[in-house]
């Protein structure tokens, strides 16, 4: 009877009876579990663009933030897979067997464990594909300078104090504008030349890597730096393989954005953030220095750490026992049905109620860290960075005026003295 009851209730999740709130939440979780790209696009847009739009200080400030955040999110979260899967995988794997072509998506750290594979051929090709995707962090680097050029073109402003509406006189500094424009063009060219070098290096690896021990070593460092450099240090090896590798992740046989690629985008893009902000003045650089390290850390691993900490807290308090095991692992959304069936078989109860309870717990486990990240890393940091920039500017302005005051008083005194005589 229990089995029949379960089968009869399987339609529960297909009829929309779980309620609109849980239905929407389950869709977000499904996106989260479909790969790194989709959920990170949502997270970054909510964490970075929405708060900046709310705290925009001028039309120029809003326009350049919208341009930068949307362009970056599309570039970082969707272009790596397009470049890797549609272009470089096909280009560089032409000489491989059908079986080897399938292994292109397998992480190099796993391939290197298998001594039966012809890694001398396969690994250099994978490294070539990875170097092809290095266009993404370099393009993100260039975007920061393109953003400066766009603001110059549309609003005739290169001075951040005017863009951020700190200087109410809104004067145009032609000398500074020329400096910002020159730097933007130089750094965009620099990114293009660097990528040309990546393409040349990738082609060399794909064509000559199988016959060169040196190129094979280079390929392994590109794809699995932890395995190559820290063989006997397990934690260090895993850390570098996760965050320093340019290798793709495997998404059911297709190339997908990896954590290491995301880290490279943050670090290389960060040099563009700092360089382009320094071109536009001290206040822009200091605002970037305050905001970027926090947001960058959150993008790389912050939400993962928040989620892990939240799961540990729930586990220690005895909450969500059916979902969280001792390794802090949580079943995927598609596994909740079978888990609900298992609970009904072992303990009895109504399938619909149990499934709904599991879905609520799953939503809480995923949703609380995400909401915290958007609220704290998004609105709090965006708001405080705007306030701190205004505070620093006003403090510096007051200091300058205080320094100039004695000179003004002396000039006034001398003027009075001249009038008397």
KEKE-3310 file (N, C-alpha, C; in steps of 0.2 Angstrom, whole numbers, plus 5000, padded with zeros to 4 digits):
npx = (5004:5010:5019:5011:5004:5014:5018:5006:5006:5017:5014:5013:5023:5022:5011:5011:5007:5014:5015:5018:5029:5038:5040:5046:5058:5063:5066:5076:5086:5087:5094:5105:5111:5114:5126:5141:5140:5127:5121:5130:5130:5117:5120:5130:5125:5114:5122:5132:5127:5114:5115:5124:5117:5106:5114:5119:5128:5127:5122:5132:5140:5130:5128:5141:5143:5133:5136:5149:5146:5136:5142:5154:5148:5141:5152:5161:5154:5148:5155:5167:5163:5158:5169:5178:5170:5164:5174:5188:5190:5185:5194:5208:5207:5207:5216:5215:5209:5192:5189:5198:5194:5182:5187:5192:5185:5186:5193:5210:5217:5211:5214:5228:5230:5227:5237:5236:5231:5235:5242:5252:5249:5235:5235:5243:5234:5223:5228:5230:5217:5213:5221:5216:5204:5209:5206:5196:5198:5208:5200:5191:5200:5203:5190:5188:5196:5190:5178:5181:5185:5172:5165:5172:5169:5155:5151:5161:5170:5184:5188:5186:5180:5171:5162:5157:5150:5155:5163:5155:5156:5159:5169:5178:5193:5204:5217:5218:5208:5214:5225:5218:5212:5223:5229:5219:5218:5231:5232:5221:5227:5238:5232:5227:5239:5244:5235:5237:5249:5245:5237:5247:5255:5246:5244:5256:5258:5247:5252:5265:5267:5266:5278:5287:5295:5297:5286:5275:5277:5274:5261:5255:5257:5249:5236:5235:5241:5243:5244:5256:5266:5264:5264:5265:5259:5243:5232:5237:5239:5226:5220:5227:5225:5211:5209:5220:5221:5219:5211:5196:5180:5170:5155:5144:5151:5153:5162:5164:5163:5176:5182:5195:5196:5187:5194:5205:5200:5195:5207:5216:5207:5206:5218:5215:5205:5211:5221:5214:5206:5215:5220:5210:5210:5214:5203:5195:5203:5205:5192:5190:5200:5195:5183:5185:5193:5185:5173:5179:5184:5172:5166:5175:5175:5167:5152:5152:5159:5150:5139:5144:5147:5135:5128:5135:5132:5118:5119:5126:5117:5107:5097:5088:5091:5088:5093:5106:5122:5135:5147:5143:5136:5123:5108:5105:5092:5085:5085:5077:5064:5066:5072:5061:5052:5060:5060:5046:5044:5052:5048:5035:5021:5014:5018:5017:5018:5030:5039:5037:5042:5056:5059:5057:5067:5079:5078:5080:5093:5101:5096:5098:5112:5114:5105:5111:5123:5120:5113:5123:5136:5133:5123:5127:5141:5142:5135:5142:5155:5152:5148:5160:5169:5164:5166:5180:5183:5177:5184:5197:5196:5192:5204:5213:5207:5208:5222:5224:5218:5227:5235:5225:5221:5232:5234:5223:5226:5237:5232:5223:5232:5239:5229:5228:5239)
npy = (4994:5006:5008:5010:5021:5031:5031:5036:5049:5055:5064:5075:5085:5089:5096:5109:5111:5114:5127:5144:5151:5141:5135:5144:5145:5132:5132:5141:5134:5124:5130:5134:5121:5117:5121:5131:5143:5148:5151:5159:5170:5176:5178:5188:5198:5202:5205:5214:5223:5228:5234:5245:5252:5257:5265:5274:5289:5298:5301:5297:5288:5278:5273:5268:5258:5250:5246:5239:5229:5221:5217:5211:5200:5192:5190:5183:5172:5165:5165:5158:5144:5144:5148:5137:5125:5127:5132:5131:5118:5110:5115:5111:5098:5090:5080:5070:5054:5047:5043:5050:5063:5064:5064:5076:5085:5080:5083:5088:5084:5072:5064:5063:5054:5042:5031:5023:5030:5040:5052:5061:5065:5070:5079:5091:5096:5098:5109:5118:5121:5127:5138:5146:5150:5160:5172:5177:5182:5192:5200:5205:5213:5222:5228:5237:5248:5251:5255:5267:5274:5274:5282:5294:5297:5298:5307:5316:5316:5312:5313:5306:5312:5321:5312:5305:5314:5322:5333:5348:5358:5352:5353:5352:5343:5344:5340:5329:5321:5318:5310:5299:5294:5290:5280:5271:5266:5261:5250:5242:5238:5231:5220:5214:5210:5201:5191:5187:5181:5170:5163:5159:5151:5141:5135:5130:5121:5112:5107:5103:5097:5084:5078:5084:5085:5096:5105:5097:5097:5110:5111:5103:5111:5122:5116:5107:5113:5110:5096:5094:5102:5100:5086:5078:5085:5085:5094:5106:5103:5100:5113:5121:5115:5118:5132:5138:5132:5133:5124:5118:5114:5099:5097:5086:5080:5091:5106:5117:5132:5134:5134:5138:5145:5156:5162:5167:5176:5185:5189:5194:5203:5211:5218:5227:5234:5241:5248:5256:5263:5271:5279:5289:5296:5299:5296:5287:5276:5273:5270:5258:5250:5248:5241:5231:5220:5213:5210:5203:5192:5186:5183:5173:5162:5165:5164:5150:5147:5153:5145:5133:5135:5138:5126:5118:5124:5121:5107:5104:5109:5100:5101:5099:5085:5075:5079:5084:5077:5070:5074:5086:5086:5088:5082:5083:5093:5085:5073:5073:5068:5054:5053:5057:5046:5036:5039:5038:5024:5019:5026:5029:5040:5055:5057:5069:5079:5076:5078:5091:5097:5093:5100:5113:5114:5112:5123:5133:5130:5133:5146:5155:5158:5164:5175:5182:5185:5194:5204:5209:5208:5214:5226:5232:5234:5242:5253:5258:5260:5271:5280:5281:5286:5299:5304:5304:5312:5325:5327:5328:5339:5349:5350:5355:5367:5373:5373:5383:5394:5403:5409:5416:5425:5432:5438:5446:5454:5461:5468:5476:5484:5490:5499:5507:5515)
npz = (5000:5004:4993:4982:4987:4986:4972:4967:4972:4966:4956:4962:4962:4949:4947:4951:4964:4975:4978:4974:4979:4983:4971:4963:4970:4969:4956:4955:4962:4954:4943:4950:4952:4939:4934:4936:4929:4927:4939:4945:4936:4940:4953:4953:4946:4954:4965:4962:4951:4954:4967:4964:4955:4962:4971:4962:4957:4947:4930:4922:4930:4933:4920:4916:4926:4923:4910:4912:4922:4916:4904:4909:4916:4906:4898:4907:4912:4902:4890:4891:4889:4877:4869:4872:4869:4856:4848:4851:4855:4844:4835:4840:4842:4831:4826:4835:4841:4841:4854:4862:4860:4867:4879:4881:4889:4902:4918:4919:4931:4934:4923:4923:4933:4927:4921:4909:4899:4884:4888:4884:4872:4873:4885:4881:4871:4878:4886:4876:4872:4884:4885:4874:4879:4888:4883:4890:4903:4899:4891:4901:4908:4898:4897:4908:4904:4892:4897:4903:4892:4885:4894:4893:4880:4879:4890:4891:4902:4912:4924:4940:4951:4946:4939:4949:4955:4965:4965:4963:4953:4941:4931:4916:4914:4903:4901:4910:4904:4892:4896:4902:4890:4882:4890:4890:4877:4876:4885:4880:4868:4874:4880:4869:4862:4871:4871:4858:4860:4868:4860:4850:4858:4862:4850:4847:4858:4855:4842:4844:4857:4860:4857:4865:4880:4888:4884:4888:4901:4904:4899:4909:4921:4917:4917:4929:4941:4955:4955:4948:4955:4968:4973:4985:4994:5000:5003:4998:4985:4980:4983:4974:4962:4961:4962:4954:4942:4924:4917:4910:4918:4919:4912:4911:4900:4892:4890:4903:4913:4925:4942:4943:4931:4934:4945:4938:4930:4940:4945:4935:4929:4939:4940:4929:4934:4945:4938:4928:4937:4944:4934:4934:4945:4963:4972:4965:4964:4978:4981:4973:4979:4992:4989:4979:4983:4993:4986:4975:4982:4987:4975:4970:4980:4991:4993:4993:5005:5014:5012:5016:5030:5035:5033:5042:5054:5055:5055:5066:5076:5074:5064:5049:5047:5038:5026:5027:5028:5038:5031:5027:5015:5003:4996:4978:4969:4960:4967:4978:4977:4977:4989:4997:4995:5000:5014:5017:5015:5025:5037:5036:5033:5024:5008:5000:5010:5016:5005:5002:5014:5013:5002:5006:5016:5008:5000:5010:5014:5003:5000:5011:5012:5000:5000:5010:5005:4994:5001:5011:5004:4993:4993:5006:5005:4993:4997:5008:5002:4993:5003:5011:5001:4998:5011:5012:5002:5005:5017:5013:5005:5014:5022:5012:5010:5023:5023:5013:5019:5028:5018:5011:5021:5023:5011:5011:5022:5017:5007:5013:5020:5010:5005:5016:5015)
capx = (5000:5014:5022:5005:5003:5020:5017:5000:5008:5022:5012:5012:5028:5021:5005:5012:5003:5019:5015:5022:5036:5043:5041:5051:5064:5065:5069:5083:5090:5089:5099:5112:5114:5115:5133:5143:5139:5120:5120:5135:5127:5112:5123:5134:5120:5111:5127:5136:5124:5108:5117:5127:5111:5103:5118:5122:5129:5126:5120:5139:5141:5125:5130:5147:5143:5128:5140:5154:5144:5132:5147:5158:5144:5140:5159:5165:5150:5145:5160:5172:5161:5157:5175:5180:5166:5162:5179:5195:5189:5185:5201:5214:5206:5206:5220:5214:5204:5185:5189:5202:5190:5178:5191:5194:5181:5188:5198:5217:5219:5209:5218:5235:5230:5226:5243:5234:5229:5240:5242:5257:5245:5229:5236:5244:5229:5218:5231:5229:5210:5212:5224:5211:5199:5212:5203:5190:5201:5211:5195:5189:5205:5202:5184:5189:5198:5185:5173:5184:5184:5165:5163:5175:5165:5148:5150:5167:5173:5189:5189:5181:5177:5165:5158:5154:5146:5159:5164:5149:5158:5159:5174:5181:5200:5206:5224:5217:5205:5219:5229:5214:5211:5229:5230:5214:5220:5238:5230:5217:5232:5242:5228:5226:5245:5245:5231:5240:5254:5242:5235:5253:5257:5241:5245:5263:5256:5243:5255:5272:5267:5266:5285:5292:5294:5296:5279:5271:5277:5270:5254:5252:5256:5243:5230:5234:5247:5244:5247:5263:5270:5264:5262:5265:5255:5237:5228:5240:5238:5219:5219:5230:5221:5204:5209:5225:5221:5215:5207:5189:5176:5166:5147:5141:5154:5154:5167:5161:5167:5179:5183:5201:5195:5184:5199:5210:5196:5195:5214:5218:5202:5207:5223:5212:5201:5215:5224:5209:5204:5221:5220:5205:5211:5215:5197:5192:5208:5204:5186:5192:5204:5190:5178:5186:5196:5179:5169:5183:5184:5166:5165:5178:5173:5163:5146:5153:5161:5144:5134:5147:5146:5128:5126:5138:5128:5112:5120:5128:5110:5102:5092:5088:5094:5086:5096:5113:5125:5141:5151:5140:5133:5116:5106:5103:5085:5082:5086:5073:5059:5068:5073:5055:5050:5063:5057:5039:5045:5055:5045:5028:5019:5012:5023:5017:5020:5038:5043:5037:5047:5063:5060:5058:5074:5084:5078:5083:5100:5104:5094:5100:5118:5113:5102:5116:5128:5117:5112:5129:5142:5130:5120:5131:5148:5141:5133:5148:5160:5150:5149:5167:5172:5162:5169:5187:5184:5176:5189:5203:5194:5192:5211:5215:5204:5212:5229:5224:5216:5232:5237:5220:5221:5238:5233:5218:5229:5242:5227:5221:5238:5240:5224:5229:5244)
capy = (5000:5012:5009:5013:5028:5035:5032:5040:5055:5057:5069:5081:5090:5091:5100:5115:5112:5116:5134:5148:5153:5135:5133:5149:5144:5126:5134:5144:5129:5120:5134:5133:5114:5116:5123:5137:5149:5151:5154:5165:5176:5178:5181:5194:5204:5204:5207:5220:5229:5231:5239:5250:5256:5260:5270:5278:5296:5302:5297:5293:5283:5273:5270:5264:5252:5245:5243:5235:5223:5216:5215:5206:5194:5188:5188:5178:5166:5161:5165:5152:5138:5145:5148:5131:5120:5128:5134:5128:5110:5107:5117:5108:5090:5087:5074:5065:5048:5049:5042:5055:5069:5064:5065:5083:5088:5077:5087:5085:5081:5065:5061:5062:5048:5036:5029:5019:5035:5043:5059:5065:5068:5073:5085:5097:5098:5102:5115:5123:5124:5132:5145:5149:5153:5165:5178:5180:5187:5198:5205:5208:5218:5228:5231:5242:5254:5253:5259:5274:5277:5276:5288:5300:5299:5300:5312:5321:5316:5307:5314:5302:5317:5324:5307:5303:5320:5324:5340:5351:5363:5348:5356:5347:5343:5341:5336:5322:5317:5315:5305:5293:5291:5287:5274:5266:5263:5257:5244:5238:5235:5227:5214:5210:5207:5196:5186:5184:5176:5164:5159:5156:5146:5136:5131:5126:5115:5107:5104:5100:5095:5077:5076:5088:5084:5103:5107:5093:5100:5117:5109:5100:5117:5126:5112:5104:5115:5106:5089:5095:5106:5098:5080:5075:5089:5084:5100:5111:5101:5101:5120:5124:5112:5121:5139:5140:5129:5136:5119:5118:5110:5095:5097:5080:5079:5098:5111:5122:5137:5131:5138:5141:5150:5161:5165:5170:5182:5190:5192:5198:5208:5216:5223:5232:5238:5246:5252:5261:5268:5275:5284:5294:5300:5296:5294:5281:5271:5271:5266:5252:5247:5246:5237:5225:5213:5210:5207:5198:5186:5183:5180:5166:5157:5168:5160:5143:5147:5155:5139:5127:5137:5138:5119:5116:5126:5117:5100:5104:5110:5094:5103:5096:5079:5071:5082:5086:5071:5072:5077:5092:5085:5089:5079:5088:5094:5079:5067:5074:5063:5047:5053:5057:5039:5032:5041:5035:5017:5017:5028:5031:5047:5057:5059:5076:5083:5075:5081:5098:5098:5093:5106:5119:5114:5113:5130:5137:5129:5137:5153:5160:5161:5168:5181:5186:5188:5199:5210:5211:5209:5219:5233:5235:5236:5247:5259:5260:5263:5277:5285:5282:5290:5305:5306:5305:5318:5331:5328:5331:5346:5353:5350:5359:5374:5375:5375:5389:5400:5408:5413:5421:5430:5436:5442:5451:5459:5465:5472:5482:5488:5495:5504:5512:5520)
capz = (5000:5004:4987:4978:4989:4984:4965:4966:4974:4962:4952:4966:4960:4942:4946:4954:4971:4981:4980:4969:4982:4983:4964:4961:4974:4966:4949:4956:4965:4948:4940:4954:4951:4932:4933:4939:4925:4927:4946:4946:4933:4944:4959:4952:4943:4960:4970:4959:4947:4957:4972:4961:4951:4968:4974:4957:4959:4941:4924:4919:4935:4931:4913:4916:4930:4920:4905:4915:4926:4912:4900:4913:4918:4900:4896:4911:4914:4896:4884:4891:4887:4869:4865:4872:4866:4849:4843:4852:4856:4838:4831:4842:4843:4825:4825:4840:4840:4844:4861:4865:4859:4872:4886:4882:4895:4908:4921:4918:4937:4934:4917:4925:4937:4923:4917:4903:4894:4881:4890:4880:4866:4876:4889:4877:4867:4883:4888:4871:4873:4890:4883:4870:4884:4892:4880:4894:4908:4896:4889:4906:4909:4894:4898:4912:4900:4887:4901:4904:4885:4884:4898:4890:4873:4880:4895:4891:4908:4914:4932:4944:4956:4943:4937:4956:4958:4971:4963:4960:4948:4936:4926:4912:4914:4896:4902:4913:4899:4887:4899:4902:4884:4880:4894:4888:4871:4877:4888:4876:4864:4878:4881:4862:4861:4876:4869:4852:4862:4871:4854:4847:4863:4862:4844:4848:4862:4851:4837:4846:4863:4861:4856:4869:4887:4891:4883:4892:4908:4904:4899:4916:4925:4915:4919:4935:4944:4961:4954:4945:4959:4975:4973:4991:4999:4997:5003:4994:4978:4979:4982:4967:4956:4961:4961:4950:4935:4918:4914:4910:4922:4915:4913:4907:4893:4889:4893:4907:4917:4931:4948:4942:4926:4937:4948:4934:4928:4945:4947:4929:4928:4945:4938:4925:4939:4949:4933:4925:4942:4946:4929:4934:4951:4969:4975:4961:4966:4984:4981:4971:4984:4997:4987:4975:4987:4996:4981:4972:4986:4987:4968:4969:4985:4997:4994:4995:5012:5018:5012:5020:5037:5037:5034:5048:5060:5055:5056:5074:5080:5073:5060:5042:5047:5032:5020:5028:5031:5042:5027:5025:5008:5003:4990:4973:4969:4957:4971:4983:4976:4979:4996:5000:4994:5005:5021:5017:5015:5031:5043:5034:5032:5018:5003:4998:5015:5017:4999:5003:5020:5011:4997:5010:5019:5003:4999:5016:5014:4997:4999:5016:5011:4994:5002:5014:5000:4990:5006:5014:4999:4987:4995:5011:5002:4988:5000:5012:4998:4991:5009:5012:4996:4999:5017:5011:4997:5009:5022:5009:5003:5020:5023:5007:5011:5029:5021:5009:5023:5030:5013:5009:5026:5022:5005:5013:5026:5013:5003:5018:5022:5004:5005:5021:5013)
cpx = (5004:5017:5017:5004:5008:5019:5011:5002:5014:5020:5011:5017:5027:5015:5005:5009:5008:5019:5020:5029:5041:5044:5046:5058:5067:5069:5076:5088:5092:5094:5106:5115:5115:5122:5134:5141:5132:5119:5124:5133:5122:5115:5126:5130:5117:5116:5130:5132:5118:5110:5120:5122:5108:5107:5121:5122:5128:5124:5127:5140:5137:5127:5136:5147:5138:5132:5145:5151:5140:5137:5151:5154:5143:5147:5162:5161:5147:5150:5165:5170:5160:5164:5178:5177:5165:5168:5186:5195:5189:5192:5206:5213:5206:5210:5219:5209:5197:5185:5192:5198:5185:5181:5193:5191:5183:5194:5205:5219:5217:5213:5225:5235:5230:5232:5242:5232:5236:5240:5247:5254:5239:5230:5238:5239:5224:5221:5230:5222:5209:5215:5220:5206:5202:5210:5199:5193:5205:5206:5192:5193:5204:5195:5184:5191:5194:5179:5175:5183:5177:5163:5165:5171:5158:5147:5156:5170:5178:5190:5184:5177:5170:5160:5154:5150:5149:5160:5158:5150:5158:5163:5177:5189:5203:5213:5223:5213:5209:5223:5225:5213:5217:5231:5225:5216:5227:5236:5226:5222:5236:5238:5228:5233:5246:5241:5234:5245:5251:5239:5241:5255:5253:5242:5251:5261:5253:5247:5262:5272:5268:5274:5290:5290:5293:5289:5274:5271:5273:5263:5251:5252:5250:5236:5229:5241:5248:5247:5254:5268:5270:5261:5261:5262:5248:5232:5231:5239:5231:5217:5221:5226:5214:5205:5214:5225:5217:5211:5200:5186:5172:5159:5144:5144:5156:5158:5163:5165:5170:5180:5190:5201:5192:5189:5203:5206:5196:5202:5216:5213:5203:5213:5220:5208:5205:5219:5220:5207:5209:5222:5216:5205:5211:5208:5194:5197:5206:5197:5186:5195:5200:5186:5180:5189:5190:5175:5172:5183:5178:5164:5168:5176:5169:5157:5147:5155:5155:5140:5137:5146:5139:5125:5129:5135:5122:5113:5122:5122:5105:5097:5093:5092:5093:5090:5104:5117:5131:5147:5149:5137:5126:5113:5104:5095:5082:5082:5081:5067:5060:5069:5066:5052:5053:5061:5050:5040:5047:5051:5037:5027:5017:5017:5023:5020:5028:5042:5043:5042:5054:5064:5061:5065:5080:5084:5081:5091:5104:5102:5097:5107:5118:5110:5107:5121:5126:5116:5119:5135:5139:5128:5125:5138:5147:5139:5138:5153:5158:5150:5156:5171:5170:5165:5176:5188:5183:5181:5195:5202:5194:5199:5214:5213:5207:5219:5229:5222:5221:5234:5232:5220:5227:5237:5228:5221:5233:5237:5225:5226:5240:5235:5225:5234:5243)
cpy = (5006:5014:5013:5020:5033:5036:5036:5047:5058:5063:5076:5087:5092:5095:5107:5116:5113:5123:5138:5150:5147:5133:5138:5147:5137:5127:5137:5139:5125:5123:5133:5126:5113:5117:5129:5143:5152:5155:5160:5171:5180:5182:5188:5200:5207:5208:5214:5225:5232:5236:5246:5255:5260:5266:5274:5286:5301:5298:5293:5288:5277:5269:5266:5258:5247:5242:5238:5229:5218:5213:5209:5200:5189:5185:5182:5171:5162:5161:5159:5146:5138:5145:5141:5126:5121:5130:5130:5120:5107:5109:5112:5100:5087:5080:5069:5059:5050:5048:5047:5062:5069:5065:5072:5087:5085:5081:5084:5082:5074:5061:5059:5056:5042:5035:5026:5024:5038:5051:5064:5068:5073:5079:5091:5100:5102:5108:5120:5126:5129:5138:5149:5153:5159:5172:5182:5185:5193:5203:5208:5214:5224:5231:5237:5249:5256:5257:5266:5278:5279:5282:5295:5302:5301:5306:5317:5321:5310:5308:5311:5307:5320:5318:5304:5308:5322:5332:5343:5355:5359:5351:5350:5348:5340:5337:5329:5318:5314:5309:5298:5290:5287:5280:5269:5262:5259:5251:5239:5234:5230:5220:5210:5207:5201:5190:5183:5179:5170:5160:5155:5150:5140:5132:5127:5120:5110:5103:5100:5097:5088:5074:5080:5087:5091:5106:5103:5095:5106:5116:5107:5106:5121:5122:5110:5106:5112:5100:5089:5097:5103:5091:5076:5079:5089:5090:5105:5110:5102:5109:5123:5121:5115:5128:5142:5137:5133:5130:5120:5113:5105:5095:5092:5080:5086:5102:5116:5127:5133:5136:5142:5147:5157:5165:5169:5177:5187:5193:5196:5204:5213:5221:5228:5236:5243:5250:5258:5266:5273:5281:5290:5297:5296:5293:5288:5275:5268:5268:5259:5247:5244:5241:5230:5219:5210:5206:5202:5191:5182:5180:5173:5161:5159:5164:5153:5142:5148:5149:5134:5129:5137:5131:5116:5118:5122:5110:5100:5105:5105:5096:5100:5090:5075:5073:5082:5080:5074:5075:5084:5092:5085:5086:5084:5088:5088:5073:5067:5069:5056:5047:5053:5050:5035:5033:5038:5028:5015:5020:5030:5038:5049:5060:5066:5080:5082:5078:5088:5101:5098:5098:5112:5120:5115:5120:5135:5136:5133:5144:5158:5163:5166:5175:5186:5189:5194:5205:5213:5213:5214:5226:5236:5238:5242:5254:5262:5263:5269:5282:5286:5287:5297:5308:5308:5312:5325:5332:5331:5338:5351:5355:5355:5366:5377:5377:5382:5395:5405:5412:5418:5426:5435:5441:5448:5456:5464:5470:5478:5487:5493:5500:5509:5518:5523)
cpz = (5000:4997:4982:4980:4986:4976:4964:4968:4970:4958:4956:4964:4953:4941:4949:4961:4977:4982:4975:4972:4981:4976:4961:4964:4971:4959:4950:4958:4959:4944:4943:4953:4944:4930:4936:4936:4927:4934:4947:4942:4937:4950:4958:4949:4950:4965:4968:4956:4951:4962:4969:4957:4957:4970:4968:4959:4953:4936:4922:4924:4934:4925:4913:4920:4926:4914:4907:4918:4921:4907:4903:4914:4912:4898:4900:4912:4908:4890:4885:4888:4879:4866:4866:4868:4858:4845:4845:4853:4849:4834:4833:4842:4837:4824:4830:4838:4843:4852:4865:4865:4865:4879:4887:4888:4902:4912:4921:4925:4937:4928:4919:4930:4934:4919:4910:4897:4890:4882:4887:4874:4869:4880:4886:4874:4872:4885:4882:4871:4878:4888:4878:4874:4888:4889:4885:4899:4905:4893:4895:4909:4905:4895:4902:4909:4895:4890:4901:4897:4883:4888:4895:4883:4874:4885:4895:4898:4910:4921:4936:4949:4953:4941:4944:4959:4964:4970:4959:4954:4941:4930:4922:4912:4908:4897:4905:4908:4894:4890:4900:4896:4881:4884:4892:4882:4871:4880:4885:4871:4867:4879:4874:4861:4865:4874:4863:4854:4865:4865:4851:4852:4863:4856:4844:4852:4858:4846:4839:4853:4864:4860:4860:4876:4891:4890:4886:4899:4909:4903:4906:4921:4924:4918:4926:4939:4951:4960:4952:4950:4966:4976:4980:4996:4997:4997:4999:4987:4976:4978:4976:4961:4955:4959:4956:4943:4930:4915:4915:4915:4917:4917:4908:4900:4890:4893:4897:4911:4924:4936:4946:4937:4929:4941:4944:4931:4933:4946:4941:4928:4933:4943:4933:4929:4942:4944:4931:4931:4944:4940:4930:4941:4957:4972:4971:4963:4973:4985:4979:4976:4990:4995:4983:4978:4990:4991:4977:4976:4986:4980:4968:4974:4991:4998:4996:5002:5016:5018:5017:5028:5039:5037:5040:5054:5060:5057:5064:5078:5078:5068:5053:5042:5041:5026:5021:5031:5035:5038:5024:5018:5008:4996:4985:4973:4966:4961:4977:4983:4979:4986:5000:5000:5000:5012:5022:5018:5022:5037:5042:5034:5025:5014:5001:5004:5016:5011:5000:5009:5017:5006:5001:5014:5014:5001:5004:5015:5009:4997:5004:5014:5005:4996:5006:5010:4996:4995:5008:5008:4994:4990:5001:5009:4997:4992:5004:5008:4995:4997:5011:5007:4997:5006:5016:5007:5001:5014:5019:5007:5008:5022:5019:5009:5018:5028:5018:5013:5025:5024:5011:5014:5025:5016:5007:5017:5022:5009:5007:5019:5016:5003:5010:5019:5006)
residu = (UNK:UNK:UNK:UNK:UNK:UNK:UNK:UNK:UNK:UNK:UNK:UNK:UNK:UNK:UNK:UNK:UNK:UNK:UNK:UNK:UNK:UNK:UNK:UNK:UNK:UNK:UNK:UNK:UNK:UNK:UNK:UNK:UNK:UNK:UNK:UNK:UNK:UNK:UNK:UNK:UNK:UNK:UNK:UNK:UNK:UNK:UNK:UNK:UNK:UNK:UNK:UNK:UNK:UNK:UNK:UNK:UNK:UNK:UNK:UNK:UNK:UNK:UNK:UNK:UNK:UNK:UNK:UNK:UNK:UNK:UNK:UNK:UNK:UNK:UNK:UNK:UNK:UNK:UNK:UNK:UNK:UNK:UNK:UNK:UNK:UNK:UNK:UNK:UNK:UNK:UNK:UNK:UNK:UNK:UNK:UNK:UNK:UNK:UNK:UNK:UNK:UNK:UNK:UNK:UNK:UNK:UNK:UNK:UNK:UNK:UNK:UNK:UNK:UNK:UNK:UNK:UNK:UNK:UNK:UNK:UNK:UNK:UNK:UNK:UNK:UNK:UNK:UNK:UNK:UNK:UNK:UNK:UNK:UNK:UNK:UNK:UNK:UNK:UNK:UNK:UNK:UNK:UNK:UNK:UNK:UNK:UNK:UNK:UNK:UNK:UNK:UNK:UNK:UNK:UNK:UNK:UNK:UNK:UNK:UNK:UNK:UNK:UNK:UNK:UNK:UNK:UNK:UNK:UNK:UNK:UNK:UNK:UNK:UNK:UNK:UNK:UNK:UNK:UNK:UNK:UNK:UNK:UNK:UNK:UNK:UNK:UNK:UNK:UNK:UNK:UNK:UNK:UNK:UNK:UNK:UNK:UNK:UNK:UNK:UNK:UNK:UNK:UNK:UNK:UNK:UNK:UNK:UNK:UNK:UNK:UNK:UNK:UNK:UNK:UNK:UNK:UNK:UNK:UNK:UNK:UNK:UNK:UNK:UNK:UNK:UNK:UNK:UNK:UNK:UNK:UNK:UNK:UNK:UNK:UNK:UNK:UNK:UNK:UNK:UNK:UNK:UNK:UNK:UNK:UNK:UNK:UNK:UNK:UNK:UNK:UNK:UNK:UNK:UNK:UNK:UNK:UNK:UNK:UNK:UNK:UNK:UNK:UNK:UNK:UNK:UNK:UNK:UNK:UNK:UNK:UNK:UNK:UNK:UNK:UNK:UNK:UNK:UNK:UNK:UNK:UNK:UNK:UNK:UNK:UNK:UNK:UNK:UNK:UNK:UNK:UNK:UNK:UNK:UNK:UNK:UNK:UNK:UNK:UNK:UNK:UNK:UNK:UNK:UNK:UNK:UNK:UNK:UNK:UNK:UNK:UNK:UNK:UNK:UNK:UNK:UNK:UNK:UNK:UNK:UNK:UNK:UNK:UNK:UNK:UNK:UNK:UNK:UNK:UNK:UNK:UNK:UNK:UNK:UNK:UNK:UNK:UNK:UNK:UNK:UNK:UNK:UNK:UNK:UNK:UNK:UNK:UNK:UNK:UNK:UNK:UNK:UNK:UNK:UNK:UNK:UNK:UNK:UNK:UNK:UNK:UNK:UNK:UNK:UNK:UNK:UNK:UNK:UNK:UNK:UNK:UNK:UNK:UNK:UNK:UNK:UNK:UNK:UNK:UNK:UNK:UNK:UNK:UNK:UNK:UNK:UNK:UNK:UNK:UNK:UNK:UNK:UNK:UNK:UNK:UNK:UNK:UNK:UNK:UNK:UNK:UNK:UNK:UNK:UNK:UNK:UNK:UNK:UNK:UNK:UNK:UNK:UNK:UNK:UNK:UNK:UNK:UNK:UNK:UNK:UNK:UNK)
# end
